Amino acid sequence: MTSTMTSAKMRVMIALSALVVLAAPAFAQGQGQRRYYPEREGAFRVHLGVFQLEGDSDYWRDKEEDFTGSIDDFENASFGLDYLLPLGNRLSLMFSGSVFEGDTTNSYRNFEDNFGDRIRHDTTLEIASGTVGLVVHLTGADAAIQPYLGAGGGAYSWRLEEDGDFIDFGSPSRPIFNAQLESEGVAFGYYGLVGLEAPITPRLSIFAEGRWIQVDDDLSDDFEGFGKIDLSGQEFAAGLSWNL
């Protein structure tokens, strides 16, 4: 788990550093010809990123112990929208929504069917969030490169599905059966973020940011008794911002 977290954070730092390099010409130009924005404006943002689960709960640990694959297999694209409402030149209220879906195919590590084939099932996890947070802008709206920090929280809706073949360990003969197992819920979670924004025009900017999300919930329905599922993770996203 530690190596996964480290690699995800490293990707965030590399991407943020790349944005600094790309925005350097604009920064240099801005030193000679200073742009002026009298105040920070509301902004609509769209971003595409990559989300990697931490998998720090009994459900994920048991899954890695009993089945092939790892939590890394769920790394996949994420999509999000934000609206920033300025509360001042250095502070904004941010309303966000995002969606993510990760999936993989798992097989029992130590069991095969009567034909010597692996016993497989597909696992899918969907997460959708609606959050509110505060963003602190570390420079004024006239800077060529604008770093920012933020934190917030909200609702994280999730759905877990395992569809395929399983072994009935409750029977002495251990028969194989086919099933579609599901669990879903809505949990409160929170996040922290760090990012950089680089204006291209007075109305349009590019940005990149890393978010660290903390959320978990109790499994229920077909997974009753399996404990908690950890939905936390790290996300790197980049996108466009329009001043309104």
HELIX and SHEET records of a PDB file:
HELIX    1   1 THR A    2  GLY A   32  1                                  31    
HELIX    2   2 ASP A   58  ASP A   66  1                                   9    
HELIX    3   3 ILE A   71  PHE A   74  5                                   4    
HELIX    4   4 ASP A  221  PHE A  223  5                                   3    
SHEET    1   A 9 ALA A  43  LEU A  53  0                                        
SHEET    2   A 9 ASN A  76  PRO A  86 -1                                        
SHEET    3   A 9 LEU A  91  GLU A 112 -1                                        
SHEET    4   A 9 ARG A 118  HIS A 137 -1                                        
SHEET    5   A 9 GLN A 146  ILE A 167 -1                                        
SHEET    6   A 9 ILE A 176  PRO A 199 -1                                        
SHEET    7   A 9 LEU A 204  GLN A 214 -1                                        
SHEET    8   A 9 GLY A 233  ASN A 243 -1                                        
SHEET    9   A 9 ALA A  43  LEU A  53 -1                                        
SHEET    1   B 2 ASP A 216  ASP A 218  0                                        
SHEET    2   B 2 LYS A 228  ASP A 230 -1                                        
END                                                                             
